[in-house]
């Protein structure tokens, strides 16, 4: 397994619980601390995202002042340091995307119906990165060798994050048949209708974004993005991690800044997907932090050893 790049954005992937990487896992520990992408404070439970409809407030006194804001506002501030703060969950994502994402893209690129339909209509293949952030996974899409002309569309609620993504895409090597990269502002919490450039895509990836939206809002936003028969790769923070943690960072003045988070259960996510017209293509994968992976990711990952930290699924719109 290669060393993950921790200079990356908030987006997809992980370690399958059934993987040989974790043959002997300890039971899930009891957590007394919170997940912060830039800091781990054992006295701070943050704003735990319970399995209730609305996020719950912290009941423990934090060691640093905590400022809660909207998710979009939090990421506006976070953009400057987002790619360099050593986010543990992103590191796990990067490890698993080495195999998970190419498999998903191969599924899309080799589908005869997608290629035939696009060519018949004289259209490009369209792939959307929903919640693209600073472009960590957008760059992976950009690097892929597509079989036909392909447009990549990145959507995010933060203008500052998109600015970083644009700079990275401009200097990144493009794979074969990538003809266009479009990065657009879109806040699914405020704008139910996505930009027209993102409608009816052949494929959508959305990695570590679901945490920030109610299930009904997320799947309502996803429906117009993907055409019938199109495929979706979805990953999210596992509720075992999310119940005592959430995405956030420490600002220059020492404040902990956090947006809004929900700890969605695996089964309720599957049920919401089916209700919205999506069917699973393969089994849901759940990732548990092993000591081996924690050793790769650094000291801050040790608190999660033995706990599920991520889940992911591939879906098809019916």
C-alpha positions as CSV (number, residue, x, y, z in Angstrom):
1,X,0.0,0.0,0.0
2,X,1.4,3.4,-0.9
3,X,1.6,6.4,1.4
4,X,-1.5,8.5,1.0
5,X,-1.2,12.2,0.1
6,X,-2.5,14.2,3.0
7,X,-2.3,17.4,1.0
8,X,-5.7,16.9,-0.4
9,X,-9.3,17.9,-0.3
10,X,-12.4,16.8,1.7
11,X,-13.8,14.0,-0.6
12,X,-14.0,10.0,-1.1
13,X,-13.0,6.4,-0.1
14,X,-11.6,3.8,2.2
15,X,-10.7,0.4,3.7
16,X,-13.2,-2.5,3.4
17,X,-13.8,-4.1,6.8
18,X,-13.5,-7.5,5.0
19,X,-10.2,-6.5,3.5
20,X,-7.1,-8.6,4.3
21,X,-5.6,-5.3,5.6
22,X,-7.6,-5.7,8.8
23,X,-7.6,-9.4,9.7
24,X,-7.7,-8.9,13.4
25,X,-9.6,-5.8,14.5
26,X,-10.3,-4.9,18.1
27,X,-13.8,-3.9,19.2
28,X,-15.0,-0.4,18.7
29,X,-13.6,1.9,21.4
30,X,-15.5,4.4,23.5
31,X,-14.5,7.8,22.2
32,X,-14.1,10.8,24.5
33,X,-12.7,13.1,21.9
34,X,-13.7,14.7,18.7
35,X,-12.5,14.5,15.1
36,X,-11.1,17.7,13.9
37,X,-9.2,17.9,10.6
38,X,-6.6,20.1,12.1
39,X,-6.7,19.3,15.8
40,X,-7.5,16.5,18.1
41,X,-8.6,17.6,21.6
42,X,-9.6,14.9,24.0
43,X,-11.7,17.2,26.1
44,X,-13.8,18.4,23.2
45,X,-16.7,16.4,21.8
46,X,-17.4,19.1,19.2
47,X,-20.8,19.2,17.7
48,X,-21.7,15.5,17.5
49,X,-23.9,14.7,14.6
50,X,-26.4,12.3,16.0
51,X,-28.8,10.1,14.0
52,X,-31.5,12.6,14.7
53,X,-32.9,14.9,12.0
54,X,-30.9,17.8,13.3
55,X,-27.3,18.0,14.6
56,X,-27.0,18.1,18.4
57,X,-24.9,20.6,20.3
58,X,-21.9,19.6,22.4
59,X,-22.4,18.8,26.1
60,X,-18.8,19.0,27.1
61,X,-16.9,22.2,27.6
62,X,-14.3,22.6,24.9
63,X,-10.7,23.5,25.6
64,X,-10.7,26.0,22.7
65,X,-13.6,28.3,21.8
66,X,-15.9,26.8,19.1
67,X,-17.6,28.9,16.5
68,X,-20.5,27.2,14.6
69,X,-21.4,28.6,11.2
70,X,-23.0,27.4,8.0
71,X,-21.1,24.7,6.1
72,X,-20.4,27.0,3.1
73,X,-19.0,29.7,5.4
74,X,-16.8,27.2,7.2
75,X,-15.3,26.0,4.0
76,X,-14.8,29.6,2.8
77,X,-12.4,30.1,5.7
78,X,-10.9,26.6,5.5
79,X,-9.9,26.8,1.9
80,X,-6.5,28.4,2.6
81,X,-5.3,25.4,4.7
82,X,-7.6,22.7,3.6
83,X,-5.1,20.8,1.4
84,X,-2.3,20.9,4.0
85,X,-3.8,20.2,7.5
86,X,-3.4,16.4,7.4
87,X,-7.1,15.3,7.5
88,X,-7.2,11.7,8.8
89,X,-10.4,10.7,6.9
90,X,-9.1,12.2,3.7
91,X,-6.0,10.1,4.1
92,X,-8.1,6.9,4.4
93,X,-10.0,8.1,1.4
94,X,-6.9,8.4,-0.7
95,X,-5.7,5.0,0.1
96,X,-8.9,3.3,-1.0
97,X,-9.5,5.5,-4.0
98,X,-6.4,4.0,-5.5
99,X,-8.5,1.0,-6.4
100,X,-12.1,2.1,-5.8
101,X,-12.3,5.1,-8.2
102,X,-10.6,3.4,-11.2
103,X,-13.0,0.5,-10.9
104,X,-16.0,2.9,-10.9
105,X,-14.7,4.9,-13.8
106,X,-14.0,1.8,-15.8
107,X,-17.6,0.8,-15.2
108,X,-18.7,4.1,-16.7
109,X,-16.2,4.3,-19.5
110,X,-17.0,0.8,-20.8
111,X,-20.8,0.9,-20.7
112,X,-22.0,0.4,-24.3
113,X,-25.3,2.2,-23.6
114,X,-23.5,5.4,-22.3
115,X,-21.1,5.5,-25.2
116,X,-23.7,4.7,-27.9
117,X,-26.2,7.2,-26.5
118,X,-23.6,10.0,-26.2
119,X,-22.3,9.4,-29.7
120,X,-25.7,9.2,-31.2
121,X,-26.7,12.5,-29.7
122,X,-23.3,14.1,-30.6
123,X,-22.7,14.7,-26.9
124,X,-19.7,14.4,-24.6
125,X,-19.6,12.0,-21.7
126,X,-20.4,14.1,-18.6
127,X,-19.1,13.3,-15.2
128,X,-20.0,15.5,-12.1
129,X,-18.0,15.8,-8.9
130,X,-20.6,17.0,-6.4
131,X,-19.0,18.8,-3.5
132,X,-15.6,18.9,-5.3
133,X,-13.9,21.2,-2.7
134,X,-10.4,22.1,-3.7
135,X,-10.4,19.5,-6.4
136,X,-8.8,16.4,-4.9
137,X,-11.0,14.0,-6.8
138,X,-11.6,16.3,-9.7
139,X,-7.9,15.9,-10.5
140,X,-8.4,12.2,-10.5
141,X,-11.2,12.5,-13.0
142,X,-9.1,14.9,-15.0
143,X,-6.2,12.4,-15.1
144,X,-8.2,9.4,-16.3
145,X,-7.9,8.2,-19.9
146,X,-11.4,8.3,-21.2
147,X,-12.5,6.4,-24.3
148,X,-14.6,9.3,-25.6
149,X,-14.8,13.1,-25.3
150,X,-15.6,13.9,-21.7
151,X,-16.6,17.0,-19.8
152,X,-15.9,17.1,-16.0
153,X,-18.1,19.4,-13.9
154,X,-17.2,20.2,-10.3
155,X,-19.8,21.7,-8.0
156,X,-19.2,23.2,-4.6
157,X,-20.8,25.7,-2.2
158,X,-17.6,27.5,-1.4
159,X,-16.2,30.0,-3.9
160,X,-12.8,30.0,-2.1
161,X,-12.5,26.2,-2.4
162,X,-13.4,26.4,-6.1
163,X,-10.7,29.1,-6.6
164,X,-8.1,26.6,-5.3
165,X,-9.6,23.8,-7.5
166,X,-9.3,26.1,-10.6
167,X,-5.6,26.8,-9.9
168,X,-4.9,23.1,-9.4
169,X,-6.8,22.0,-12.6
170,X,-5.0,24.7,-14.7
171,X,-1.6,23.3,-13.8
172,X,-2.5,19.6,-13.9
173,X,-1.9,17.2,-16.7
174,X,-5.1,16.2,-18.5
175,X,-5.9,12.7,-19.5
176,X,-6.9,11.6,-23.0
177,X,-10.2,12.8,-24.3
178,X,-10.9,15.3,-21.5
179,X,-12.1,18.3,-23.4
180,X,-13.5,20.5,-20.8
181,X,-13.4,21.1,-17.0
182,X,-16.2,23.3,-15.6
183,X,-16.1,24.4,-11.9
184,X,-19.3,26.0,-10.6
185,X,-20.7,27.3,-7.4
186,X,-23.7,25.4,-6.1
187,X,-25.1,25.1,-2.6
188,X,-27.6,22.2,-2.5
189,X,-29.0,23.6,0.8
190,X,-30.0,26.8,-0.8
191,X,-30.5,26.0,-4.5
192,X,-32.4,22.9,-5.3
193,X,-31.8,23.3,-9.0
194,X,-28.2,22.7,-10.1
195,X,-26.5,24.6,-13.0
196,X,-27.6,23.4,-16.4
197,X,-24.0,22.3,-17.2
198,X,-24.4,19.6,-14.5
199,X,-27.7,18.1,-15.5
200,X,-28.3,14.5,-16.8
201,X,-24.7,13.4,-16.3
202,X,-23.5,9.9,-17.1
203,X,-21.8,9.6,-13.7
204,X,-21.6,11.4,-10.4
205,X,-19.1,11.1,-7.6
206,X,-19.7,12.7,-4.2
207,X,-17.2,11.9,-1.6
208,X,-17.5,12.9,2.1
209,X,-20.2,15.4,1.3
210,X,-23.3,13.7,2.6
211,X,-22.3,14.5,6.2
212,X,-23.2,18.1,5.6
213,X,-26.8,17.6,4.3
214,X,-30.0,15.9,5.4
215,X,-30.6,12.7,3.4
216,X,-33.7,14.0,1.7
217,X,-31.9,17.2,0.6
218,X,-28.9,15.3,-0.7
219,X,-30.8,12.8,-2.8
220,X,-33.1,15.6,-4.1
221,X,-30.0,17.4,-5.3
222,X,-28.6,14.2,-6.8
223,X,-31.6,13.2,-8.9
224,X,-31.4,15.9,-11.6
225,X,-27.6,15.5,-11.9
226,X,-27.7,11.9,-13.1
227,X,-29.5,10.5,-16.1
228,X,-31.6,7.2,-15.8
229,X,-29.1,4.4,-16.0
230,X,-26.3,6.6,-14.8
231,X,-24.0,5.6,-11.9
232,X,-23.1,7.3,-8.6
233,X,-20.2,6.7,-6.3
234,X,-21.0,7.9,-2.8
235,X,-18.8,7.9,0.3
236,X,-19.4,9.4,3.7
237,X,-18.1,9.5,7.3
238,X,-19.3,6.4,9.2
239,X,-21.8,7.2,11.9
240,X,-19.5,5.5,14.4
241,X,-17.1,8.3,13.7
242,X,-19.7,11.0,13.1
243,X,-21.5,10.5,16.4
244,X,-18.5,11.9,18.3
245,X,-16.8,13.9,15.5
246,X,-17.3,16.2,12.6
247,X,-15.4,18.1,9.9
248,X,-13.8,21.3,11.2
249,X,-10.6,23.2,11.6
250,X,-8.7,25.6,13.9
251,X,-8.6,29.2,12.6
252,X,-5.6,31.5,12.8
253,X,-6.9,33.0,16.1
254,X,-7.3,29.6,17.7
255,X,-11.0,29.1,17.3
256,X,-12.4,25.8,16.3
257,X,-14.7,26.4,13.3
258,X,-17.4,24.0,12.5
259,X,-20.3,23.9,10.0
260,X,-23.4,21.6,10.2
261,X,-23.1,17.9,10.2
262,X,-25.3,14.8,10.4
263,X,-24.2,11.3,11.3
264,X,-26.2,9.3,8.8
265,X,-26.6,5.6,9.4
266,X,-25.6,3.1,6.7
267,X,-29.0,1.5,6.4
268,X,-30.9,4.7,6.4
269,X,-28.7,6.0,3.6
270,X,-29.4,2.9,1.6
271,X,-33.1,3.3,2.3
272,X,-33.1,7.0,1.3
273,X,-31.3,6.1,-1.9
274,X,-33.8,3.5,-2.9
275,X,-36.7,5.9,-2.1
276,X,-35.1,8.4,-4.4
277,X,-34.8,5.9,-7.3
278,X,-31.3,4.5,-6.9
279,X,-30.4,0.8,-6.6
280,X,-27.2,-0.6,-5.3
281,X,-24.7,-2.0,-7.8
282,X,-22.6,-3.8,-5.3
283,X,-22.5,-4.3,-1.5
284,X,-22.0,-1.4,0.8
285,X,-18.4,-1.1,2.0
286,X,-17.6,-0.1,5.5
287,X,-14.1,0.8,6.6
288,X,-12.6,0.2,10.0
289,X,-9.3,1.9,11.0
290,X,-6.6,-0.7,11.3
291,X,-3.3,-0.1,13.2
292,X,-1.5,-0.5,9.9
293,X,-3.4,2.3,8.2
294,X,-3.2,4.5,11.4
295,X,0.6,4.0,11.2
296,X,0.6,5.4,7.7
297,X,-1.7,8.4,8.6
298,X,0.0,9.6,11.7
299,X,-0.6,9.8,15.4
300,X,-4.0,11.5,15.1
301,X,-5.4,8.4,13.5
302,X,-4.6,6.2,16.5
303,X,-7.8,7.2,18.4
304,X,-9.9,5.6,15.7
305,X,-8.2,2.2,15.6
306,X,-10.9,-0.5,15.8
307,X,-13.7,1.8,14.8
308,X,-15.5,2.1,11.5
309,X,-14.7,5.5,10.0
310,X,-16.2,5.4,6.5
311,X,-18.7,3.8,4.2
312,X,-19.3,3.9,0.5
313,X,-21.5,2.6,-2.2
314,X,-22.0,2.5,-5.9
315,X,-25.5,3.1,-7.2
316,X,-27.4,3.2,-10.4
317,X,-30.3,5.5,-11.1
318,X,-33.3,3.4,-12.2
